[in-house]
Amino acid sequence: MSAPSGRPILIDLRARFDAVKSRLVFGEVAVALGLKGSSRDGWTCPACHTEGAVRERTGGQGARCTMKDCGKGYDLAGLVMTARGISALQSATYLERVVEEKLARGNPKAPGLFEGLTGGET
């Protein structure tokens, strides 16, 4: 199966995910999804629902749940797919919408890892 561009869908999805990765950090996506927590204190895991269990890795390498029985790792796409229960294609569309909303607010660059990102009640 091919995308409208004629490229295979997997290549098209990879390109879409790569495009949003340079514009977003994990905490921005967690906030957009309504997850409780912060980049500093941890986020609620969308898989096991434990508050503060998802800890971000440095260098934009995603995050991992610290709960022994869960341990799920997330990149931006995986976080959205797990939290919303949607496909990779739908996740790419969701992340593109988050980028569009961010650009509409006039904030084009991804902030540093701990720049005031807090979601929900802490």
VMD Tcl script that draws the C-alpha trace (Angstrom):
set ca {
  {0.00 0.00 0.00}
  {1.30 3.46 -0.90}
  {0.67 6.96 0.37}
  {-0.65 9.66 -2.01}
  {3.00 10.64 -2.60}
  {3.60 7.17 -4.07}
  {5.97 6.23 -1.24}
  {5.20 3.25 0.97}
  {3.08 4.25 4.00}
  {5.76 3.24 6.53}
  {8.27 5.62 4.95}
  {5.65 8.36 4.84}
  {4.82 7.81 8.55}
  {8.51 7.85 9.53}
  {8.96 11.16 7.71}
  {5.90 12.60 9.47}
  {7.15 11.48 12.90}
  {10.65 12.84 12.19}
  {9.15 16.21 11.24}
  {7.25 16.59 14.52}
  {10.13 15.31 16.70}
  {12.17 18.43 15.92}
  {9.27 20.66 16.99}
  {8.06 19.00 20.19}
  {9.42 17.64 23.45}
  {7.89 14.82 25.46}
  {6.41 17.15 28.09}
  {4.52 19.20 25.51}
  {2.85 16.08 24.18}
  {2.08 14.83 27.72}
  {0.40 18.19 28.48}
  {-1.56 18.08 25.21}
  {-2.79 14.59 26.16}
  {-3.87 15.85 29.60}
  {-1.51 13.59 31.54}
  {-0.89 14.59 35.15}
  {2.63 15.45 36.24}
  {5.62 17.36 35.00}
  {8.90 16.82 33.17}
  {10.74 17.15 36.46}
  {8.50 14.96 38.67}
  {7.30 12.39 36.13}
  {4.05 11.85 34.23}
  {1.13 9.51 34.78}
  {1.73 6.34 32.77}
  {-1.04 5.87 30.18}
  {-0.53 2.08 30.32}
  {-0.56 1.35 34.08}
  {-2.07 4.70 35.21}
  {0.51 5.22 37.98}
  {1.08 8.91 38.73}
  {4.64 10.18 38.36}
  {5.90 6.87 36.98}
  {6.91 7.96 33.47}
  {10.38 9.53 33.55}
  {11.86 11.33 30.57}
  {15.25 10.35 29.23}
  {17.79 13.00 28.37}
  {18.56 13.98 24.80}
  {15.00 13.60 23.51}
  {15.14 9.80 23.72}
  {11.58 9.39 24.96}
  {10.57 8.13 28.38}
  {10.04 4.96 30.39}
  {7.61 3.91 33.11}
  {9.52 3.13 36.31}
  {6.94 0.66 37.64}
  {8.39 -2.87 37.82}
  {5.25 -4.53 36.43}
  {4.91 -2.03 33.56}
  {8.26 -0.64 32.36}
  {6.72 0.53 29.08}
  {8.96 2.79 27.00}
  {7.56 5.68 24.98}
  {8.56 7.86 22.12}
  {6.14 10.65 21.13}
  {4.13 8.42 18.78}
  {3.92 5.57 21.29}
  {2.77 7.90 24.04}
  {-0.07 9.19 21.89}
  {-1.04 5.71 20.64}
  {-1.16 4.33 24.20}
  {-2.90 7.32 25.81}
  {-5.54 7.65 23.09}
  {-5.79 4.01 21.98}
  {-5.23 4.99 18.35}
  {-3.16 3.80 15.38}
  {0.26 5.07 14.28}
  {-1.37 6.96 11.41}
  {-3.82 8.66 13.76}
  {-0.94 9.39 16.15}
  {0.99 11.19 13.38}
  {-2.06 13.31 12.62}
  {-2.54 14.12 16.32}
  {1.12 15.17 16.73}
  {0.95 17.32 13.58}
  {-2.09 19.08 15.06}
  {-0.16 19.73 18.31}
  {2.65 21.29 16.24}
  {0.14 23.43 14.28}
  {-1.41 24.69 17.53}
  {2.06 25.47 18.89}
  {3.00 27.40 15.75}
  {-0.29 29.32 15.93}
  {0.75 30.45 19.43}
  {4.04 31.68 17.96}
  {6.33 29.16 19.68}
  {8.15 27.29 16.87}
  {11.04 25.64 18.76}
  {10.91 22.78 21.22}
  {11.71 24.08 24.74}
  {14.42 22.65 26.96}
  {13.66 19.49 28.91}
  {12.46 21.18 32.11}
  {11.17 24.58 30.92}
  {8.06 24.90 33.06}
  {6.13 21.99 31.64}
  {3.42 20.93 34.04}
  {0.18 19.17 33.24}
  {-2.95 18.43 35.26}
  {-2.87 18.55 39.02}
  {0.44 17.74 40.68}
}
mol new
graphics top color blue
foreach p $ca { graphics top sphere $p radius 0.5 }
foreach p [lrange $ca 0 end-1] q [lrange $ca 1 end] { graphics top cylinder $p $q radius 0.2 }
display resetview
